[in-house]
Amino acid sequence: MLGLSILGWIIIGGLAGWIASKIKGTDAQQGIGLNIVVGIVGGLLGGFLLSLIGVDVEGAGWIFSFLTCLLGAVILLSIVRAVKK
């Protein structure tokens, strides 16, 4: 994901964060800004976790980057929900 431009991070992060918030049922509490942040942080988390199991995440393209962000965002929202309870 290092090859993406800032605009690419915002677009992919926003989409991934929004879909993750729909999956986890937190969309009502989040605005577009938080969705973008969740998606970008989720991308970093997802990329880190996938690299731990040996998946090459660099240069994999937009679709793989989006799926990585989505996976990480869902995990991030799950962690936040568990900590809040």
Rosetta constraint file for C-alpha pairs under 8 A:
AtomPair CA 1 CA 57 HARMONIC 7.04 0.50
AtomPair CA 1 CA 58 HARMONIC 5.58 0.50
AtomPair CA 1 CA 59 HARMONIC 6.52 0.50
AtomPair CA 1 CA 60 HARMONIC 7.77 0.50
AtomPair CA 1 CA 61 HARMONIC 7.94 0.50
AtomPair CA 1 CA 65 HARMONIC 6.17 0.50
AtomPair CA 2 CA 58 HARMONIC 6.84 0.50
AtomPair CA 2 CA 59 HARMONIC 7.80 0.50
AtomPair CA 3 CA 58 HARMONIC 7.78 0.50
AtomPair CA 3 CA 59 HARMONIC 6.79 0.50
AtomPair CA 4 CA 8 HARMONIC 5.45 0.50
AtomPair CA 4 CA 9 HARMONIC 6.31 0.50
AtomPair CA 5 CA 9 HARMONIC 6.34 0.50
AtomPair CA 6 CA 10 HARMONIC 6.29 0.50
AtomPair CA 7 CA 11 HARMONIC 6.13 0.50
AtomPair CA 8 CA 12 HARMONIC 5.93 0.50
AtomPair CA 9 CA 13 HARMONIC 5.51 0.50
AtomPair CA 9 CA 40 HARMONIC 6.60 0.50
AtomPair CA 10 CA 14 HARMONIC 5.73 0.50
AtomPair CA 10 CA 36 HARMONIC 6.11 0.50
AtomPair CA 10 CA 40 HARMONIC 7.34 0.50
AtomPair CA 11 CA 15 HARMONIC 6.20 0.50
AtomPair CA 11 CA 36 HARMONIC 7.75 0.50
AtomPair CA 12 CA 16 HARMONIC 5.97 0.50
AtomPair CA 12 CA 39 HARMONIC 7.27 0.50
AtomPair CA 12 CA 40 HARMONIC 7.86 0.50
AtomPair CA 12 CA 65 HARMONIC 7.71 0.50
AtomPair CA 12 CA 66 HARMONIC 5.73 0.50
AtomPair CA 12 CA 69 HARMONIC 7.49 0.50
AtomPair CA 13 CA 17 HARMONIC 5.79 0.50
AtomPair CA 13 CA 35 HARMONIC 7.30 0.50
AtomPair CA 13 CA 36 HARMONIC 4.88 0.50
AtomPair CA 13 CA 37 HARMONIC 6.95 0.50
AtomPair CA 13 CA 38 HARMONIC 7.14 0.50
AtomPair CA 13 CA 39 HARMONIC 3.83 0.50
AtomPair CA 13 CA 40 HARMONIC 4.67 0.50
AtomPair CA 13 CA 42 HARMONIC 7.92 0.50
AtomPair CA 13 CA 43 HARMONIC 7.25 0.50
AtomPair CA 13 CA 66 HARMONIC 7.55 0.50
AtomPair CA 13 CA 69 HARMONIC 6.53 0.50
AtomPair CA 14 CA 18 HARMONIC 5.96 0.50
AtomPair CA 14 CA 32 HARMONIC 6.94 0.50
AtomPair CA 14 CA 33 HARMONIC 7.83 0.50
AtomPair CA 14 CA 35 HARMONIC 5.34 0.50
AtomPair CA 14 CA 36 HARMONIC 3.87 0.50
AtomPair CA 14 CA 37 HARMONIC 7.44 0.50
AtomPair CA 14 CA 38 HARMONIC 7.86 0.50
AtomPair CA 14 CA 39 HARMONIC 5.76 0.50
AtomPair CA 14 CA 40 HARMONIC 7.69 0.50
AtomPair CA 15 CA 19 HARMONIC 6.13 0.50
AtomPair CA 15 CA 35 HARMONIC 7.67 0.50
AtomPair CA 15 CA 36 HARMONIC 7.44 0.50
AtomPair CA 15 CA 39 HARMONIC 7.27 0.50
AtomPair CA 16 CA 20 HARMONIC 5.95 0.50
AtomPair CA 16 CA 35 HARMONIC 7.73 0.50
AtomPair CA 16 CA 36 HARMONIC 7.84 0.50
AtomPair CA 16 CA 39 HARMONIC 5.13 0.50
AtomPair CA 16 CA 66 HARMONIC 6.38 0.50
AtomPair CA 16 CA 67 HARMONIC 7.66 0.50
AtomPair CA 16 CA 69 HARMONIC 5.79 0.50
AtomPair CA 16 CA 70 HARMONIC 4.61 0.50
AtomPair CA 16 CA 73 HARMONIC 6.90 0.50
AtomPair CA 17 CA 21 HARMONIC 6.03 0.50
AtomPair CA 17 CA 34 HARMONIC 7.83 0.50
AtomPair CA 17 CA 35 HARMONIC 4.33 0.50
AtomPair CA 17 CA 36 HARMONIC 5.76 0.50
AtomPair CA 17 CA 37 HARMONIC 7.39 0.50
AtomPair CA 17 CA 38 HARMONIC 5.21 0.50
AtomPair CA 17 CA 39 HARMONIC 4.00 0.50
AtomPair CA 17 CA 40 HARMONIC 7.73 0.50
AtomPair CA 17 CA 42 HARMONIC 7.74 0.50
AtomPair CA 17 CA 69 HARMONIC 7.72 0.50
AtomPair CA 17 CA 70 HARMONIC 6.71 0.50
AtomPair CA 17 CA 73 HARMONIC 5.94 0.50
AtomPair CA 18 CA 22 HARMONIC 6.30 0.50
AtomPair CA 18 CA 27 HARMONIC 6.96 0.50
AtomPair CA 18 CA 32 HARMONIC 7.57 0.50
AtomPair CA 18 CA 35 HARMONIC 5.25 0.50
AtomPair CA 18 CA 36 HARMONIC 7.64 0.50
AtomPair CA 18 CA 39 HARMONIC 7.67 0.50
AtomPair CA 19 CA 23 HARMONIC 6.19 0.50
AtomPair CA 19 CA 70 HARMONIC 7.34 0.50
AtomPair CA 20 CA 24 HARMONIC 6.09 0.50
AtomPair CA 20 CA 70 HARMONIC 6.08 0.50
AtomPair CA 20 CA 73 HARMONIC 5.88 0.50
AtomPair CA 20 CA 74 HARMONIC 5.11 0.50
AtomPair CA 20 CA 77 HARMONIC 7.69 0.50
AtomPair CA 21 CA 25 HARMONIC 5.65 0.50
AtomPair CA 21 CA 26 HARMONIC 4.83 0.50
AtomPair CA 21 CA 27 HARMONIC 4.77 0.50
AtomPair CA 21 CA 30 HARMONIC 7.74 0.50
AtomPair CA 21 CA 35 HARMONIC 7.41 0.50
AtomPair CA 21 CA 74 HARMONIC 7.50 0.50
AtomPair CA 21 CA 77 HARMONIC 7.50 0.50
AtomPair CA 22 CA 26 HARMONIC 6.40 0.50
AtomPair CA 22 CA 27 HARMONIC 5.53 0.50
AtomPair CA 23 CA 74 HARMONIC 7.56 0.50
AtomPair CA 24 CA 74 HARMONIC 6.98 0.50
AtomPair CA 24 CA 77 HARMONIC 7.04 0.50
AtomPair CA 24 CA 78 HARMONIC 7.45 0.50
AtomPair CA 26 CA 30 HARMONIC 6.58 0.50
AtomPair CA 27 CA 31 HARMONIC 7.45 0.50
AtomPair CA 30 CA 34 HARMONIC 5.69 0.50
AtomPair CA 30 CA 35 HARMONIC 6.40 0.50
AtomPair CA 31 CA 35 HARMONIC 6.21 0.50
AtomPair CA 32 CA 36 HARMONIC 6.21 0.50
AtomPair CA 33 CA 37 HARMONIC 6.34 0.50
AtomPair CA 34 CA 38 HARMONIC 5.95 0.50
AtomPair CA 35 CA 39 HARMONIC 6.03 0.50
AtomPair CA 36 CA 40 HARMONIC 6.13 0.50
AtomPair CA 37 CA 41 HARMONIC 6.00 0.50
AtomPair CA 38 CA 42 HARMONIC 5.66 0.50
AtomPair CA 38 CA 73 HARMONIC 5.75 0.50
AtomPair CA 38 CA 76 HARMONIC 7.43 0.50
AtomPair CA 38 CA 77 HARMONIC 7.85 0.50
AtomPair CA 39 CA 43 HARMONIC 6.01 0.50
AtomPair CA 39 CA 69 HARMONIC 5.63 0.50
AtomPair CA 39 CA 70 HARMONIC 6.74 0.50
AtomPair CA 39 CA 72 HARMONIC 7.56 0.50
AtomPair CA 39 CA 73 HARMONIC 5.36 0.50
AtomPair CA 40 CA 44 HARMONIC 6.46 0.50
AtomPair CA 40 CA 69 HARMONIC 6.67 0.50
AtomPair CA 40 CA 73 HARMONIC 7.92 0.50
AtomPair CA 41 CA 45 HARMONIC 6.15 0.50
AtomPair CA 41 CA 69 HARMONIC 7.85 0.50
AtomPair CA 41 CA 72 HARMONIC 7.51 0.50
AtomPair CA 41 CA 73 HARMONIC 7.09 0.50
AtomPair CA 41 CA 76 HARMONIC 8.00 0.50
AtomPair CA 42 CA 46 HARMONIC 5.76 0.50
AtomPair CA 42 CA 68 HARMONIC 7.75 0.50
AtomPair CA 42 CA 69 HARMONIC 5.07 0.50
AtomPair CA 42 CA 70 HARMONIC 6.78 0.50
AtomPair CA 42 CA 71 HARMONIC 7.07 0.50
AtomPair CA 42 CA 72 HARMONIC 3.83 0.50
AtomPair CA 42 CA 73 HARMONIC 3.90 0.50
AtomPair CA 42 CA 74 HARMONIC 7.42 0.50
AtomPair CA 42 CA 75 HARMONIC 7.45 0.50
AtomPair CA 42 CA 76 HARMONIC 6.13 0.50
AtomPair CA 43 CA 47 HARMONIC 5.84 0.50
AtomPair CA 43 CA 65 HARMONIC 7.43 0.50
AtomPair CA 43 CA 66 HARMONIC 7.88 0.50
AtomPair CA 43 CA 68 HARMONIC 5.69 0.50
AtomPair CA 43 CA 69 HARMONIC 3.65 0.50
AtomPair CA 43 CA 70 HARMONIC 7.12 0.50
AtomPair CA 43 CA 71 HARMONIC 7.74 0.50
AtomPair CA 43 CA 72 HARMONIC 5.51 0.50
AtomPair CA 43 CA 73 HARMONIC 6.89 0.50
AtomPair CA 44 CA 48 HARMONIC 6.07 0.50
AtomPair CA 44 CA 69 HARMONIC 7.34 0.50
AtomPair CA 44 CA 72 HARMONIC 7.27 0.50
AtomPair CA 45 CA 49 HARMONIC 6.14 0.50
AtomPair CA 45 CA 69 HARMONIC 7.92 0.50
AtomPair CA 45 CA 72 HARMONIC 5.22 0.50
AtomPair CA 45 CA 73 HARMONIC 7.84 0.50
AtomPair CA 45 CA 76 HARMONIC 7.74 0.50
AtomPair CA 46 CA 50 HARMONIC 6.01 0.50
AtomPair CA 46 CA 68 HARMONIC 5.23 0.50
AtomPair CA 46 CA 69 HARMONIC 6.04 0.50
AtomPair CA 46 CA 70 HARMONIC 7.92 0.50
AtomPair CA 46 CA 71 HARMONIC 5.94 0.50
AtomPair CA 46 CA 72 HARMONIC 3.98 0.50
AtomPair CA 46 CA 73 HARMONIC 7.61 0.50
AtomPair CA 47 CA 51 HARMONIC 6.04 0.50
AtomPair CA 47 CA 57 HARMONIC 6.22 0.50
AtomPair CA 47 CA 68 HARMONIC 6.23 0.50
AtomPair CA 47 CA 69 HARMONIC 7.72 0.50
AtomPair CA 47 CA 72 HARMONIC 7.61 0.50
AtomPair CA 48 CA 52 HARMONIC 6.35 0.50
AtomPair CA 49 CA 53 HARMONIC 6.85 0.50
AtomPair CA 50 CA 54 HARMONIC 6.49 0.50
AtomPair CA 50 CA 55 HARMONIC 5.28 0.50
AtomPair CA 50 CA 56 HARMONIC 7.60 0.50
AtomPair CA 50 CA 57 HARMONIC 7.18 0.50
AtomPair CA 51 CA 55 HARMONIC 5.03 0.50
AtomPair CA 51 CA 56 HARMONIC 6.21 0.50
AtomPair CA 51 CA 57 HARMONIC 6.76 0.50
AtomPair CA 56 CA 60 HARMONIC 7.64 0.50
AtomPair CA 57 CA 64 HARMONIC 7.84 0.50
AtomPair CA 57 CA 65 HARMONIC 7.63 0.50
AtomPair CA 60 CA 64 HARMONIC 5.84 0.50
AtomPair CA 60 CA 65 HARMONIC 6.84 0.50
AtomPair CA 61 CA 65 HARMONIC 6.08 0.50
AtomPair CA 62 CA 66 HARMONIC 6.02 0.50
AtomPair CA 63 CA 67 HARMONIC 6.24 0.50
AtomPair CA 64 CA 68 HARMONIC 6.03 0.50
AtomPair CA 65 CA 69 HARMONIC 6.15 0.50
AtomPair CA 66 CA 70 HARMONIC 6.07 0.50
AtomPair CA 67 CA 71 HARMONIC 6.05 0.50
AtomPair CA 68 CA 72 HARMONIC 6.14 0.50
AtomPair CA 69 CA 73 HARMONIC 5.89 0.50
AtomPair CA 70 CA 74 HARMONIC 6.15 0.50
AtomPair CA 71 CA 75 HARMONIC 6.29 0.50
AtomPair CA 72 CA 76 HARMONIC 5.97 0.50
AtomPair CA 73 CA 77 HARMONIC 6.08 0.50
AtomPair CA 74 CA 78 HARMONIC 6.12 0.50
AtomPair CA 75 CA 79 HARMONIC 6.20 0.50
AtomPair CA 76 CA 80 HARMONIC 6.21 0.50
AtomPair CA 77 CA 81 HARMONIC 6.05 0.50
AtomPair CA 78 CA 82 HARMONIC 6.16 0.50
AtomPair CA 79 CA 83 HARMONIC 6.17 0.50
AtomPair CA 80 CA 84 HARMONIC 6.14 0.50
AtomPair CA 81 CA 85 HARMONIC 6.48 0.50
